[in-house]
Amino acid sequence: MKSSLPLPDELSIPEPVRASSSVLIIDAMCIVNMMPKTPEMSNALHFAKKFVDIVADMSEP
């Protein structure tokens, strides 16, 4: 048997504190496949720089 007790009138339930965090989940292979491959991307370093730039742009608020 469950009993329910009345709550006092002065009882207040505080709002939960929410942290201002955010999460970005990306599909890296999707980004790799979407990236335009240009003649300027002559090595993996150029490709990686463009990839990081795209992900950084996605993460800006």
Buried (B, 14 or more C-beta within 10 A) or exposed (E): EEEEEEEEEEEEEEEEEEEEEEEEEEEEEEBEEEEEEEEEBEEEEEBEEBBEEBEEEEEEE
